[in-house]
Amino acid sequence: MMILIAGPYRSGTNDDPEKIQANVHLMESFAMPIFRKGHIPVLGEWFALPLVSLAGSKQIGDEAFNEIFHPIAERLLEKCDAVLRVGGASSGADLMVHVAKEKCARIFYSLEEIPQA
């Protein structure tokens, strides 16, 4: 399965870059265990952040950021078989779960729920 790891990016950070990086690190910490189970882990951030930069974004939440950040994750979900929801409160991560449910993708809330491929 291709599994989108969805968790907080900005939530609870007050846009502090160190706290945002900690959120990304938390999501990325699930990538190797998912890979070792035989699946393909992905984060929307891996696709969004380079494009946000190329689009000329100057700060989180500006027009270029908003044009790309969540929309690319929603497009990515069209290719994913499942979502692993991690971390705390996050409207963006909850949106990814909602979109995934609409397309009948599997939703996992822990690594233990993900089967070995």
Kinemage of the C-alpha trace (Angstrom):
@kinemage 1
@onewidth
@group {chain A} dominant
@subgroup {mainchain}
@vectorlist {calphas} color= white
{ca met a 1} P 0.000 0.000 0.000
{ca met a 2} L 0.961 3.599 -0.464
{ca ile a 3} L 0.252 5.173 2.933
{ca leu a 4} L -0.031 8.918 3.548
{ca ile a 5} L 1.231 9.875 7.002
{ca ala a 6} L -1.011 12.706 8.209
{ca gly a 7} L -0.359 14.712 11.335
{ca pro a 8} L -0.075 18.279 12.568
{ca tyr a 9} L 2.146 20.626 10.578
{ca arg a 10} L 1.327 24.094 11.936
{ca ser a 11} L -1.098 23.141 14.727
{ca gly a 12} L 0.106 24.183 18.147
{ca thr a 13} L 3.244 25.862 16.794
{ca asn a 14} L 2.280 29.517 16.431
{ca asp a 15} L 4.269 29.084 13.185
{ca asp a 16} L 7.520 28.611 15.133
{ca pro a 17} L 9.891 26.943 12.618
{ca glu a 18} L 11.459 24.663 15.260
{ca lys a 19} L 8.048 23.405 16.409
{ca ile a 20} L 6.941 22.897 12.806
{ca gln a 21} L 10.113 20.891 12.146
{ca ala a 22} L 9.368 18.800 15.236
{ca asn a 23} L 5.905 18.054 13.810
{ca val a 24} L 7.423 17.014 10.480
{ca his a 25} L 10.000 14.872 12.292
{ca leu a 26} L 7.185 13.122 14.189
{ca met a 27} L 5.414 12.270 10.923
{ca glu a 28} L 8.661 11.170 9.290
{ca ser a 29} L 9.441 8.882 12.226
{ca phe a 30} L 6.700 6.558 10.941
{ca ala a 31} L 8.122 6.310 7.406
{ca met a 32} L 10.781 3.627 7.975
{ca pro a 33} L 8.521 1.342 10.025
{ca ile a 34} L 5.898 1.569 7.256
{ca phe a 35} L 8.546 0.858 4.628
{ca arg a 36} L 9.818 -2.104 6.641
{ca lys a 37} L 6.291 -3.511 6.684
{ca gly a 38} L 6.524 -3.575 2.890
{ca his a 39} L 4.576 -0.429 2.044
{ca ile a 40} L 5.382 2.979 0.543
{ca pro a 41} L 5.209 5.837 3.061
{ca val a 42} L 4.562 9.398 1.882
{ca leu a 43} L 4.054 12.794 3.475
{ca gly a 44} L 2.218 15.588 1.733
{ca glu a 45} L 4.983 17.873 2.980
{ca trp a 46} L 7.536 16.005 0.853
{ca phe a 47} L 5.634 17.155 -2.227
{ca ala a 48} L 4.214 20.472 -1.031
{ca leu a 49} L 7.212 22.225 0.497
{ca pro a 50} L 9.455 22.247 -2.602
{ca leu a 51} L 6.537 23.478 -4.720
{ca val a 52} L 5.590 26.128 -2.163
{ca ser a 53} L 9.131 27.446 -2.433
{ca leu a 54} L 9.076 27.341 -6.241
{ca ala a 55} L 5.751 29.196 -6.213
{ca gly a 56} L 7.436 32.082 -4.400
{ca ser a 57} L 5.882 31.668 -0.965
{ca lys a 58} L 7.414 34.093 1.516
{ca gln a 59} L 5.683 32.836 4.671
{ca ile a 60} L 3.457 30.040 5.896
{ca gly a 61} L -0.160 30.779 5.086
{ca asp a 62} L 0.445 33.224 2.241
{ca glu a 63} L -1.351 32.846 -1.096
{ca ala a 64} L 1.304 30.645 -2.715
{ca phe a 65} L 1.455 28.393 0.359
{ca asn a 66} L -2.324 27.990 0.501
{ca glu a 67} L -2.539 27.352 -3.238
{ca ile a 68} L -0.358 24.252 -2.850
{ca phe a 69} L -0.075 22.901 0.693
{ca his a 70} L -3.376 21.075 1.293
{ca pro a 71} L -4.431 20.725 -2.358
{ca ile a 72} L -1.352 18.685 -3.259
{ca ala a 73} L -1.955 16.356 -0.323
{ca glu a 74} L -5.544 15.865 -1.502
{ca arg a 75} L -4.253 15.041 -5.004
{ca leu a 76} L -1.710 12.679 -3.503
{ca leu a 77} L -4.519 10.898 -1.680
{ca glu a 78} L -5.955 9.915 -5.064
{ca lys a 79} L -2.897 7.645 -5.408
{ca cys a 80} L -2.824 6.395 -1.807
{ca asp a 81} L -4.429 3.257 -0.446
{ca ala a 82} L -4.443 4.362 3.184
{ca val a 83} L -3.761 7.115 5.707
{ca leu a 84} L -1.917 6.805 8.997
{ca arg a 85} L -3.222 9.574 11.278
{ca val a 86} L -0.607 10.529 13.876
{ca gly a 87} L 0.012 13.278 16.402
{ca gly a 88} L -2.353 15.691 18.039
{ca ala a 89} L -5.057 18.060 16.912
{ca ser a 90} L -4.825 19.143 13.283
{ca ser a 91} L -7.574 20.334 10.991
{ca gly a 92} L -5.368 19.600 7.964
{ca ala a 93} L -4.655 16.010 9.044
{ca asp a 94} L -8.334 15.545 9.851
{ca leu a 95} L -9.157 16.810 6.354
{ca met a 96} L -6.844 14.158 4.883
{ca val a 97} L -8.657 11.465 6.887
{ca his a 98} L -12.016 12.799 5.700
{ca val a 99} L -10.917 12.840 2.046
{ca ala a 100} L -9.457 9.336 2.398
{ca lys a 101} L -12.704 8.028 3.909
{ca glu a 102} L -14.653 9.506 0.997
{ca lys a 103} L -12.525 7.518 -1.437
{ca cys a 104} L -12.853 4.395 0.745
{ca ala a 105} L -9.161 4.270 1.624
{ca arg a 106} L -8.135 2.523 4.798
{ca ile a 107} L -7.505 4.645 7.886
{ca phe a 108} L -4.974 3.581 10.496
{ca tyr a 109} L -4.358 5.228 13.857
{ca ser a 110} L -1.285 3.232 14.886
{ca leu a 111} L 1.581 1.325 13.267
{ca glu a 112} L 0.296 -1.864 14.850
{ca glu a 113} L -2.889 -1.635 12.752
{ca ile a 114} L -0.910 -1.686 9.500
{ca pro a 115} L -0.511 -5.237 8.216
{ca gln a 116} L 2.727 -6.676 6.911
{ca ala a 117} L 2.683 -6.635 3.083
